Amino acid sequence: MWTNPLDVTDADDARWLSCLAWPGEGDRAERLTAAIGVACRDPPHLVRGDLAEQLAETAASASDEATLVVFHSAVLVYVSSARRAEFARAVAAWARSGSLRNTRKHCRNCPALPVTCPFLSPA
């Protein structure tokens, strides 16, 4: 969920994403091309919106069989510490809501997400 997620099924978005692979990084470019191919064959559900305000609504819209994953690769670097704190509160509230169903509450850096994740804690 982001205000302008890239959709690799769109040729312009796929081209833009491909431009972000640094020159000389052939292996990365090949992996990205392969990943774009996979995503085009089985497109992910993209949600355009605010990462904190729409988290609960988006999670609630998933089927009961879905495994929900809250993941960010770098987006939190681009929002203010206040927005990061809002996002952390939204994730924590969602986790406490009892609507987790099949979710896994961890990230590679913070096994106790959302309670003790330093990447989400207000600065």
Phi, psi and omega in degrees: 000123178202163182293336179214071181291145177281135179247104185290353173282350174266124185302319180295318178294319179296320178296315180300312180299320178297328178292342182279350174283126184295146175302142180086354179261061185304318180298317180296317180298320178295316179295321179295316178300318178295318180295320177298320177299316178297313181295328178289326179285329181221076188299137176286160175279113179262139179239122177268121179168188182277130187295330180267318187288332186251007184299306183297317180297316180294316179297320181294336182279351180286151179291160179297336180276349185289146168258113184274137180232125173258114187221143170222141179266320181202000189299327184293340176293333186265004177243158183294163178297329177295319179291323176300319179295321177297318179297315179300318178295320179296318178295316180296317179297318179297317180296322180282346188290346182082005181260024185287335180045249185262021184284159174244126185262075176200164169223169185295335181264337190223090183300338183261017179311136008262001191291316187239021183287111182294339180285343179254347182292142178300142180282000000 
